[in-house]
Amino acid sequence: MVQKYQSPVRVYKHPFELVMAAYERRFPTCHLIPMFVDSDVIIEETSEDRSFHKIERRCKLDVDAPRLLKRIAGVDYVYFIQKNSLNHRERTLHIESHNETFSNRVIIHELCCYSVHPENEEWTCFEQSASLDIKSFFGFESTVEKIAMKQYASSIKKGKEIIEYYLRELEEEGLTCVPRWSPCPPSPTKPVVPLVIPALPITPTISIEAPPESVNEIQGCKEGSSPPGSLNDALVASPDDKLDADYIKRYLGDLTPLQESCLIRLRHWLQETHKGKIPKDEHILRFLRARDFNIDKAREILCQSLTWRKQHQVDYLLDTWSSPQVLHDYYTGGWHHHDKDGRPLYILRLGHMDTKGLVRALGEESLLRHVLSINEEGLRRCEENTKVFILLCCWTCLVDLEGLNMRHLWRPGVKALLRIIEVVEANYPETLGRLLILRAPRVFPVLWTLVSPFIDENTRKKFLIYAGNDYQGPGGLVDYIDKEIIPDFLGGECMCEVPEGGLVPKSLYRTAEELENDEIRLWTETIYQSASIFKGAPHELLIEIIDASSVITWDFDVCKGDVIFNIYHSKRAPQPPRKDPLATHGITSPAGNNVQLIDKSWLLGQDYSMVESPLTCKEGESVQGSHVTRWPGFYILQWKFHSMPACATTNLPRVDDVLATLQVSSHKCKVMYYTEVLGSEDFR
């Protein structure tokens, strides 16, 4: 498997020319990097106007590896080839490095780039990327990979420190400014002749270590990924695709180089493949932490969560969800100041909550919606508190279990609790900073046995459980919450506005049928529609346009397979789709809600015309777009099954919107879509 690394943008607040002067001081060797033994110049070339300088070095490294492994490999040193291309005119330095030792067994490729900051020409940016592919190494592939990653991470951390060390050294010598290159008449002297030094005999070695700011840290990415092909491909991207190292430290915390790389690569993958709303960096980071920075696992659960959020319009929950009065009166939870670390504090008096009454009065879905709104509010409060405190990405929850008894173990209530835990764990990982469980009664171990298997191990480590009045002693509540804001019901002096709860009146209970209908309504309240697409039977949507300057917008996703999206215009209205004759006999047609409007007798270019080029939508894409209408009339949006070549697979592809349930079919596609028409008055 190819391991990859991508650095954030590191900024030196010094001009490019001065940074280059500091960089050159690292050769032929650098005492700040003990493993960097020596380097020899192999080729050096300079253009006639001295605007371009190319130098190739052979670098010798002493790798910190077990002596036994060195003896088995028969090596003491590792050799790398480093090619530097300095362009004074464009003010860039591109560095390309690869291993010479054991190149038939281990492939290491690194690219680095120094360039001028896009917003401040007196600053310098540095980026680097690297890849590692261990094909074979005497059965020690795993050991070699660990050595490489450990030493590579160490060299990355030192990289910026070394440049800054030499910058300070230059300043102490009185050199604080280096003139920029400027064109000058050709020199009468002879141009510099390339110097070629024969390469030394190659000594086999075992390391994967690189020269300074070379071969940077390596971390798992997509299996089968190929190493970077060119400097431009690897390092040139739009500013929006990049993260600044200072930004990461200020708003995301102290991350290791490996963790920074995971965040950057997953973020870049989302920008390339996810056409919908890109989540915030702290949101992506939560999913990475939840899977110990395994990119493949984090990407999988993140994509599932993004699908879930879009399907249920969770991004709009705080604006659209209004808690029923029953929750206001009997749900014993609420926000209460913050803990000593500045985290928002949520208090839940679970022992005083009538879980059976709430489930009978509201149903699972309403309770789940309410808990989701609490989590969304927690995220919002974290953002607000970050403006006052430093780096808050989670909150603290205090659960008071006084009053918990066997009636709380009512089976439907426990089932609802497990459902809530499952949804929250899947979609809000690493949002809980600490959970304080107070006054746990004897029945608590029974409840814990039921729910703990559904809680992630990393989350369980954040639980602190106190029995009786243990929370009042040393190591208790005062260690985490300021004494001034401890709630009155826990012996503090602060009035807490969390409802005391009580039994929900049975008059508010609802029948099972009423609850079922309400739950269906809650989770089908969506602006998106679902349609089935069959091979040879597209799904079509009719939109009548009165104002020629209207705008048609659309939004749909593809989860599996491919679909072709078309837009047609016709001056005459299509005939209404015929009703399914089988439906009158109570038989459901396999076509489901598939609608076809374009009559088979219609001729393209005569009865109707294409107004947009066909768009092939690939698997996993989320598609948004718009069309400005030129004529009034009838516009037909069409989703058509896109057949794969027969040799590609024996199973026909299936298309599904990310909002749809995934039902496998060998001949059917399913798409969910949303369209809107904006008239000219909407733009005034």
Secondary structure by P-SEA (a helix, b strand, c coil): ccccccccbbbbcccaaaaaaaaaccccccccccccccccccbbbbcccccbbbbbbbbbbbccccaaaaaaacccbbbbbbbbbbbcccbbbbbbbbbccccccbbbbbbbbbbcccccccbbbbbbcbbbbbcccccaaaaaaaaaaaaaaaaaaaaaaaaaaaaaaaaaacccccccbbbbcccccccccbbbbccccbbbbbccccccccccbbbbccccccccccccccccccccccccaaaaaaccccccaaaaaaaaaaaaaaaaccccccccaaaaaaaaaaaccaaaaaaaaaaaaaaaaaaacccccccccccccccccccccccccccccccbbbbbcccccaaaaaaaaccaaaaaaaaaaaaaaaaaaaaaaaacccccccbbbbbbccccccccccaaaaaaaaaaaaaaaacccccccbbbbcccccaaaaaaaaccccccaaaaaabbbbcccccccccccccccccccccccccccccccccccccccccccccaaaaaaaaaaaaacccbbbbbbcccbbbbbbbbbccccbbbbbccccccbbbbbbbbbbcccccccccccccccccccccccccccccccccccccccccccbbbbcccbbbbbbbbbccccbbbbbbbbbbcccccccccbbbbcccccbbbbccbbbbbbbbbbbcccccc
